[in-house]
Every structure is written in C-alpha cells, then in structure tokens.
Amino acid sequence: MPAAQNAKTASNVSAAALETLPYLRRDQAARYLNLSTALLAKLATTGGGPHYALLGRVAIYARADLDGWFAAR
C-alpha cells in the first residue's frame, strides 16, 4: 500500500477503534482528546503536553499517557 494511502487510512480510524489502539499518531491523539492537532504540536515544542515518542518523523502517543495527561489537566 502506498504511503499516502496508508496515512489516509490510518486517519480514518473510527472513534470506537481509537479506544482500543494502544498507540496513536498525533492526529488520532487529537481526535481522541477532542483537541486540535496544532495544539498538540505546539505543546510538543513548548512543553506541558502528553509524553510522546518519535517513530521516524511521526509523533506517537501511548493512550495510557494521553489518559493520564488529560486527567491531570
């Protein structure tokens, strides 16, 4: 599957599926938290956001980290 098509497919994950995935890309994490992707990107550079790891150039968030960060807000 071409990379562009694969990225598009990953973004179209249903809301129910987001509840079960252990790791989310930044766009998926933003949907999961009901925040904008731009806000998560800003928090990643300025601090104060949820912990993330880079997988190549893609930011990956553990769902457990998102839940903990959101609960602490």
Secondary structure by P-SEA (a helix, b strand, c coil): ccaaaaaaaaaaccaaaaaccccccaaaaaaaacccaaaaaaaaaaccccbbbbcccbbbbcaaaaaaaaaac
